[in-house]
Amino acid sequence: MEKETTQELNEAAMQIILHSGDGRNLINEAIRMTLADVSDEKVAAKMKEAKAEIVKAHRIQTEMIQTTIEDDDLQSTLLFSHAQDTLMTIYSELNMTHHLIDMYRKVALMIKDK
C-alpha cells in the first residue's frame, strides 16, 4: 500500500467538505421545494442526490481513516477533524430533513382536509 502524506490527507479532507457541502445545498433545495409544494417524487429525488453526495464524502473519510490506522507515521490533521465534523453534521441534517418533510406533508394534508 502506498503511503499517504499529510497533504493528501488534507486534500481528502477538502473533498469531504466539498461533497458534504454539496449535500447540504441539495437538502436545502429539497426543503424549498417542499415548501413550494413540489411533488413528493421530485423532492425525494433531490434528497436522493443529497444522500449520494454524503455517501461520496463518507467513502473518502472511511478510506482515509483506514489509511491513518495502517500508517503509524500519518497523524490526523485539524482540517481532517473539521471535515469529519462537517460530514457528521450534514448527515444529521439529512436525517432530520427526511422527518421534517414527512411532518410537513402530514400537516399540509390535515389542513387541506379541514
Buried (B, 14 or more C-beta within 10 A) or exposed (E): EEEBEBEBBBBBBBBBBBBBBBBBBBBBBBBEBBEEEBEEEEBEBBBEBBBBBBEBBBEBBEEBEEBBEEBEEBEBBEBBEBBBEBBEEBBEBBEEBBEBBEEBBEEEEEEEEE
